[in-house]
Amino acid sequence: MKDARNWKYKNNRRKMLLRK
């Protein structure tokens, strides 16, 4: 489940980049 936080953090950064 350690990856869950990793993918969540990566997803958040990707969403921010997409919003930009």
C-alpha positions in Angstrom: 0.0 0.0 0.0 3.1 2.2 0.1 2.7 2.7 -3.6 -0.9 4.0 -3.1 0.6 7.2 -1.6 3.2 7.4 -4.4 0.7 7.1 -7.2 -1.6 9.6 -5.4 1.2 12.1 -5.2 2.2 11.5 -8.8 -1.4 11.8 -9.9 -1.8 15.1 -8.1 1.2 16.5 -9.9 0.0 15.3 -13.2 -3.5 16.9 -12.6 -1.8 20.2 -11.7 0.3 20.1 -14.9 -2.8 19.3 -16.9 -4.7 22.2 -15.3 -1.8 24.5 -16.1 
